[in-house]
Amino acid sequence: MRDRLSYEELRAKTILDNVDAKWYQVFDKKVAEELIKLNKYMYFIEEVQHYKTKKLSKCWHFEFDKNIFDDVKVIKNKLYKKRVDR
């Protein structure tokens, strides 16, 4: 019997098979939401095994671009910057 893929799995597999592109994985929901707000990158969501914890977790795959590192750095600084009041 043939295994059937869900719509999301089929879509992700089709995108990865047909598009010669690399993807940047984001596991943090806040960072992913900020990247989506920029409207610069194509993305899709799937459940994958986390590279550190080895548990299934939601992952956002963003189209790889040389500017994505700078955007993520700015977003992380904005979200998680430690504020020191003096």
N, C-alpha and C positions, 0 to 999 in steps of 0.2 A: 504494500500500500504506500502511496506517495504522501510525503509530509506536505502539508499546506502551510504557507506562510501567512501571517496576518497582513493586513493592508499596510501597516507601518513598516513591517519587516520587508515586505516586497518593495515598497517605495524606497526605503533606504538602500536595499540591495541594488535596485535598478539605477538609482542615482550614482552609487559608487561604481557600478559596472560600466555605465555609459559615459560618465563624465571623467575626464582625465584630470582630476583635481585632488589636492590633499586637503584634509580636514583638521581643524584645530578643535580639540575636545575641551569642553568646559563642564565641570561638575558642580560648580557653585551657582545656585539659582539667581542670586542677586547680581552677579557679574553677567550671567547670561541675559537677564532682563535688560540690563544697561546696554549690552551689545546689540540687542534686538531694537532698542529705542533709537540707536544710531542709524538704522536702515542702510547700512553699508554692505552687509554680508548676507549671503544666502545661508540658510541653516535648516537642520531638521533635528528631531528629538528621537532618542531611542533609549531603551534600557540596556546597559552594558555592564560588564564586570569592572568595578573600580580598580584602578591600577595599584592602589595601596592597600585597601581593605579587602579586596577580592569579593565584595558583596555586590549584588545587582543594584544599580542605582541609575537614576535618570541622568542622561548625558546629552548636552547640546553640541552638535557638530556644526562648526562654522566654516565657511569657505576660507581656505588658507590664503592669506595675503601678507605681504611683508609689513604692512601697517598694523596688523592685528595685535602684535606684541606691544606697540606703543599705546594703542587704545586700551588694552587690558591693564597695562601698568597705570595709566591715568585713572581708570575706573577703580582699581583696587586701592590706589592712594586716596581717592575720594571717599570710598566706602569704609575703609578700615584704618584710616590715618588716626594715630593716637593724638588726641588734642591735649595740649599741656597749657593750663591757664597759669599765667604769671602775673 
